Amino acid sequence: MNILNFGSLNIDKVYEVDHLVRPGETITSRSFREFCGGKGLNQSFALAAAGAEVYHAGKIGRDGLLLKMFLENAGVDVSMIGVTEEPTGHANIQVNQDGENAIVLFGGANQKITGKDVRIILNKFEPGDYILLQNEISRMPEILKQASRAGLTIVFNPAPMGPEVLQYPLDGVKYFIMNEIEGEIFTGETEPEHIISSMLATFPDAAILLTLGENGVYYTDAGKKLFVHAEKVTALDTTGAGDTFVGYFVAELVAGQPVEKCLRTASRAAAICVTRQGAADSIPKKEEL
Ligand code: RIB
């Protein structure tokens, strides 16, 4: 069973600040560093760190070759990462003293996926293979439609969540992995139980994973309801924690682990991630768990 992650690759420009900048305000940062990031790249890195074999498909500019090398060094198959004339996507990330962040994205090459790319890449995979998707690249509706038609098991992390997601053909999604904010935009509900029941009413064949950060994670499908507490840690930088959770969860699932074990392993990995700075660089290897 193969895992394809069709997703973004970003250069993360991280500024450590006393507080997240307010409208009209100019502030000075305490430090600046660049990291490899992008929800797609982070999730592929987490999958590989968890021991899974993963194919990453996506696009970078000539200024982003380090991202491809970074994934390759981690053991990810990078043969489906294309290079365009467009600059590589980047993220401007402020991290405050509580480890909370605020992110501004520039899509760049991530938004240059073409219909032809989608056809060529999806043709390489077979029914039963997994496809992992976020919402940081172009052509999402086509990818979702063709993946479903090809019989792939679709895992969708609707991040960053925008109103366009509500128009996507999501009927073929088997696993939705979302946080409360994404769940609220999706359903209009604010309470976790209501978000989950609303999602299940619309997607009765899917499993809904609702992550609540330091408060744990709910898993619900037609026959099962689980809740797993988050591990207590002191957060330094929460960037990439959600991606760590997604990558580890999918790796454990594909390895055939029971869902509760998948949730526990993914929660533990995410807890370690928040104690370190950066996105992909802060994702732990399985032996560290
Ligand atoms: O989820 C964290 C990621 O979101 C960062 O690495 C940044 O690139 C943005 O895509």
Boltz pocket constraint, residues with backbone or C-beta under 6 A from the ligand:
constraints:
  - pocket:
      binder: B
      contacts: [[A, 8], [A, 10], [A, 11], [A, 12], [A, 36], [A, 37], [A, 38], [A, 39], [A, 42], [A, 90], [A, 91], [A, 103], [A, 105], [A, 136], [A, 239], [A, 240], [A, 241], [A, 242], [A, 243], [A, 279], [A, 280]]
      max_distance: 6.0
